[in-house]
Amino acid sequence: MDRRETPQDEDGTHAGVRKLLYAVDEQGRYTSVRSAGWEVEATATRAALEEIARLRDEAWQRAQAGQTSPLEVHMHDCRMDLPLLAGAAGMWRWRVRRHFDPKRFHRLPRRVLDRYCEALGLDIERLLRVPPREGPAE
């Protein structure tokens, strides 16, 4: 991308912070350029955040009905998916998926819960309860 063609679309998804991009200057060398954002990128970001919110709301409803554990809701609160949480906790995906079962989750040993706490940045008390519906766990 040419330095003069760097997108400068004010989109609100960067909260006024400019991104650092690399572009080619007049001499053909790569140089850093600050960008206010790009409308296409902002649209994709908003769509992804809406999908995360939808998945979180669905998980929250299942948790309230006793069909999933608080772990799944917290996973979405932290903008994670199953592979990312499994990697962060150092567990196999199938094992994490089993822990979405409320009965299994509430029987987990403390050492396993501690791994989830570290991966999600939560304390044990928050991990064990379903967060309020209005937003991410505080």
N, C-alpha and C positions, 0 to 999 in steps of 0.2 A: 504494500500500500504506500502510496506517495504521502509524504508528510502533509501536504496541503489538502489531502482527501480524508484525513483522520476524522471520524464521526464526532460531532459535537452536539448531539441531540440531548437536551435536558429532559430526562425521563423520570426523575424522582426515585428510581430504584437504587441509586448510589448515595442518596441522602446528602447531595451537595459535594461529595468527595469525588475527585477526579481519578480516573484509572490511568495507569502507566501502560502505554502501548509502544510498539516499535514500528517505525516507518522509515522509508528511504528518503534521505534529504536531497538537495539539489546536486550534490556531488556524487550521488549514488551510494552513499554509506548509510548503514543502519544507525538510527538515532532514536532516543526516547522522546515520546510525545505524550502530553497529558490529554485525556479525552473526557468530556462530560458524560459520555455514554453513547449508545446506539439504539435507536428505536426498536430494531429487530431483536436485539439482545434483551431489552427491557420487556418486550412482549413475551419472549420465551421464559424469562425469569418469573414474570407474573403468572404465567400458565403453570410453571413448576410449583410455585408456592400455593396456588389454588389446589393443585392435585395433592400436595402434602396435607393441606388443611382438610380436604375431603377424606383422605385416608385416615387422618387422625380422628375426625368426627365419627367415622364408621367404627374404628377401633374403640373409641370411647363408648359408643352405644353398645357394642358387643361386651365390653368390660362391665358396664352397668347391668347387663342381662346375665352376667356370669358365664359368658361364652369365650372370653379371652382374659388373659392376665393383665395387670397394670403394665407389665413389661412392654407389650406391643404399643400401648398408648405413649409411654415414655420414649420409645424408639422413634415414633413419628414426631413427638415434641422436639426431639433433638435433630430433626431433619435427616434421620437415618433410614436405611432400608435393611432388610434381613442380611444381605451379604456384608454391608458395612458394620452393622452391630456385631455380627459373628466375628469378623476380623478384629474389631476393636476389643472384643472380650476374649479373643483367642480360643474360640470354640467352633465346632462344625455347624454349618447352617441348620442341618436337620435337628441338631441338639437344641439350638436356640428356638427353632419352631416348636419343638416339644414343650419348651418352657412357656409358650403362649397358652398352654392348657392351665387354667387356674388351679386345679388340684395339684398338678405337678409343681407349678411355680411356688405355691405356698409350702411345699415340702422340701424345697431346695436347701442344701446346707449353706451355712454362712459364707464359706469360702467361694462358692459359686455366685451368691448374691453380691459379694464384695467385688467380683470381677465385673458384674453388670454396673455396679455403682461407679466404679472407676471409668468404665467405657462411656457411661452416660453423664458423668459429672454430677451424680446425685448422692445424697446420704441414704442410708438404709430405710429410714422412716418414709421418705418420699417414694422410694422405689416400690415399697410394699403397698402403696395406696394409689388409687386412680386419681389423677389430678383433676381439678375443676374443669368444667367444659369450656369456660370462657377464654382460655388461653393456655400457653405452656406452663409447666410446673415452675413454681417460683423458687 
